[in-house]
């Protein structure tokens, strides 16, 4: 076959109005196994959330019903890091969905902290908006945080504040370019192919360079220009800031 | 000089498109035309044209563009006959264009049933075949369709197989003598593969070669129980032909289910094989299996290349290819015996090839529930798109992918009309994937040079007598020096390139063609 595996799973999406997920003990056990292999790396082995959002909650914003949940597992979510499940059969997708729903039946601890105080730290002491935007309201050198609460777990957000280089997103790469006429440019890579590279600097200005015009490219993999907030913010302030970031969800 | 006659005779004389078999057989006598999928029967995808060459390719520019109307990948490899270009477009469109201007001469569209959804990779199609004044193509719902090359009017339409259980057709047919040879797709749905031949005039099926032997036939013992009935071994890319020995060479795809081999113990013949057939009868002359009991979806459907070379001082007639499984192979095309082979990309599943060319599989390389990391990925070291061979440089060129994957084993229960995969894979990003155009010595696969690419490509190559290799990477189309691998020209096409280049002559001017995104770009010098 060709290389587009995820398309295969989407074929299984026969139009349907009402969905019934398999719910036998064996189905859930297999769903758990599949979840650990295919989903756990980002969502945490028990759906507690990590790089991907926590799924152990009664309501999933993007999956209000089971049909929507199946579609997300099969096809992924465009514009996010969530891929489609190319390696599962239709039945396995259903078992996984059933397991995801079962996670929501377990009571969860609410995220501690005061989001309103966190918002003050975001705008004030934390200086976050120098680089980050919420719906494009300020800096563009770092990722927009408008729906960061839907994308990341609280634990991941806290880790990113304390140790920004613990997990730099795949799509984020800081690049230093020295041209043949000795000009220096630093920015985030926005595109690259065999012949050219495009970067965007702190001011939001974009540049394109032919590789034949470049003397040196320094790709700072795993590096982040974000400072660590360890010691800069107190434990309580971090907790409040995380609570604020976790409250930033789609549609808000 | 005979070739020049074809080049300079005014196009008006050829207003009646007519391509008898002899013209395709002798395609080298008319280098300005592109009469069959790979230009001639050798599969070399080499153009003897040299008006565009290493000295002037830097000045190549767009002559015209043709926009497709649908958004599936445009994978067509055009046919050009005496000033008319024939292309296919998704979802099921055939068009004739004036080759000098790009203006549409006719358009045919088949209405396909609304329930055609068992497709691994979209409503793609790789082109037509021409014979006499008829154009042939395989439709996405697994029909073979014949159209009047002058008007696009339907001549006949025959059903090859049932799309409802996963059969489709995406590859360009191959016209040989009075027959149209065509393969099929559907390797992810538990179909049973075949290669078909149809009477070019009537559409009556002349023969069918089942790529999986039935009970009682030799080879069936390489399948456990009834697994042969749903074992795939499809045939979705165009094969090649040698008139001197009357031999058709055609590659086959992965065994099904793709990633779970437990239910189909054995070598699974003739999956992932090259099969030599008599095109008159469909009888098998020999076969060579590249990946016995494949569990990584490494189809071997790509177009093989017939090339001659010298091995240990002896002239050899070879059939060569850089397989999706990561190894390059040179076989003796007279008997299918292995001559030489070696990896041309990173591979971690075999310790090498034994004396007969069989891979020596390493332990713990099968897909697993928890995931098994292996190179190459399911997309392979190369894929369906064409490699090329230049008789001038005597080198084989492949657009290679350096990419690993984590292979998962999953459930594999056959249910007609549903995917039958038994798992899947995720591309491995821990080691930066990249691509490279690699020039290999044809008899050994030894690397001569490489031109590195930022990412793995999914597009074919063409060599020309102008000393060039045309290729693609992402949305860029480019030309390299065939001797040294230096970059000489590039063009940003603005959309991913999933196609093979071709070249032709019109009004004494050489053109080069590639599809990028949903458009066909045609280039020329001033």
Contacts between the chains, C-beta under 8 A, distances in Angstrom:
chain1	res1	chain2	res2	distance
A	1	B	120	4.3
A	1	B	121	6.7
A	1	B	185	8.0
A	1	B	187	5.2
A	1	B	188	5.2
A	1	B	253	7.2
A	1	B	254	6.9
A	1	B	258	7.0
A	1	B	297	6.0
A	1	B	299	6.7
A	1	B	378	7.9
A	2	B	120	5.9
A	2	B	121	3.7
A	2	B	124	7.9
A	2	B	383	7.2
A	2	B	384	6.8
A	3	B	121	7.6
A	3	B	378	6.7
A	3	B	379	4.0
A	3	B	383	6.6
A	3	B	458	6.7
A	4	B	120	7.0
A	4	B	121	4.9
A	4	B	122	7.3
A	5	B	378	6.8
A	5	B	424	5.3
A	5	B	425	6.5
A	7	B	119	7.7
A	7	B	120	6.4
A	7	B	121	6.1
A	7	B	122	7.0
A	8	B	120	5.6
A	8	B	188	5.4
A	8	B	419	5.1
A	8	B	421	6.2
A	8	B	424	7.7
A	9	B	419	7.2
A	9	B	424	7.9
A	11	B	117	5.6
A	11	B	118	6.3
A	11	B	119	7.2
A	11	B	419	6.1
A	12	B	418	6.7
A	12	B	419	6.2
A	33	B	369	7.0
A	37	B	369	6.4
A	37	B	370	5.7
A	37	B	371	6.3
A	37	B	408	6.8
A	38	B	408	7.5
A	83	B	426	7.3
A	85	B	424	7.7
A	86	B	424	4.3
A	86	B	425	7.1
A	86	B	426	7.5
A	87	B	259	7.4
A	87	B	408	4.3
A	87	B	410	5.8
A	87	B	421	7.6
A	87	B	423	5.2
A	87	B	424	2.4
A	87	B	425	6.4
A	87	B	426	7.2
A	88	B	410	6.0
A	88	B	424	7.0
A	89	B	410	6.1
A	89	B	411	5.1
A	89	B	413	7.8
A	89	B	418	7.8
A	89	B	419	6.6
A	89	B	421	6.9
A	90	B	418	6.6
A	90	B	419	7.3
A	91	B	411	6.5
A	92	B	410	6.0
A	92	B	411	5.9
A	170	B	429	6.6
A	192	B	454	6.0
A	193	B	454	5.1
A	193	B	455	7.2
A	193	B	473	6.7
A	193	B	474	4.8
A	193	B	475	7.2
A	193	B	476	5.9
A	194	B	452	7.7
A	194	B	453	4.6
A	194	B	454	4.3
A	194	B	455	7.7
A	194	B	473	5.0
A	194	B	474	7.2
A	194	B	476	6.3
A	194	B	478	7.8
A	195	B	476	6.0
A	195	B	478	7.8
A	195	B	487	8.0
A	195	B	490	5.5
